[in-house]
């Protein structure tokens, strides 16, 4: 029986450090918008550009962002990326033009694009496989703490010393992240064969494409990312034009989402392996979509709080199984590129949905827009469940005896059923299929 990950002081420090780091990032995000509007009198389209500086780099880099992780190890890449991000945060604090702010924010976005796959690749290298789902749930929850507390700290930092203070807080929290990453000891893993960065990035795409179950996982995740992206635009418009409430109400709603995210994330960590199945991911996606529909489809403040709290509660059942299943479905020496593909899909989906969300709201209203974007993960989860059931039927056809010569139990004991390629994947994790 392997011990709980939190009993390892280094992993415990990593969890706390990532929570602090995430809160700092929220401080910077709030400060960027406020700094641009107040210091440089930025127009709405200019503020929108700043919002894209953290998502577009991941979309542009694609699997290339995961190449350094597979060439070296995730610990080193995370340290370098966080140090660079800290430097860019300090640079934003001294920016004296709007475009300088855009440049340094974009550079920080590129640093984050390398850090994301490195962080996703850490858990399999620092905990035993039996504790992998629990470790992922704890790391994910630590990063989501920022949603509950980041805006509050950001507002306090800006109130105390202006937007520059929030950027300095962001830089300090990155250094905290570096400090807790340095002592980590990773298990050995094969290194990616060096064939040039471009060829290795293309190979990352081939690794994903060669595993139909991984493609299905990423497809389900992308439907959820589209919903998240739409919320960036739809939620503030919904609060203003449908609920007729102030920005403070929007902040309270986000806090409710974040609190439920953290509470249920801890429950997912307690569930451990039971949370790391394809079926949980599918139902989590469906629950996310239905909750968003409830939230955006009402004019009642009470029901809106209920809907967004349910949305927060559904999210850990997407994030934890998604990450764990991807880790188990692919060789450890490819995790950097695999999670870079996931990050690319997330960036593209959120950029698209953020841009189209406002258009949908103007054309159809909040309720129809909520149904439109909420239906995407509902459909994605339903398709995943149908795929699971089809996999069960295919597996039964393979393993059930048909007409022909019968074998004795002793003869059958030495035989191994060969499953179709698409069942040697996490989509068949409930069926007993092994890791590729």
Secondary structure, DSSP 8 states (H G I E B T S, - for coil): ----GGGSHHHHHHHHHHHHHHHHHHHHHHHHHHHHHHHS---HHHHHHHHHTTTHHHHHHTTHHHHHHHHS-HHHHHHHHHHHHHHHHHHHHT--SHHHHHHHHHHHHHHHHHHHHHHHTTHHHHS-GGGHHHHHHHHHHHHHHHHHHHHHHHHHHHHHHHHHHHHHHHHHHHHHHHHHHHT-----------S-HHHHHHHHHHHHHT-HHHHHHHHHHHHHHHHHHHHHHHHHHHHHHTS---HHHHHHHHHHHHHHHHHHHHHHHHHGGGGSSHHHHHHHHHHHHHHHHHHHT-S-HHHHHHHHHHHHHHHHHHHHHHHHHHHHHS-GGGHHHHHHHHHHHHHHHHHHHHHHHHHHHHHHHHHHHHHHHHHHHHHHHHHHHHHHHHHHHHHHHHHS--SS----HHHHHT------GGGSSGGGGGGT----
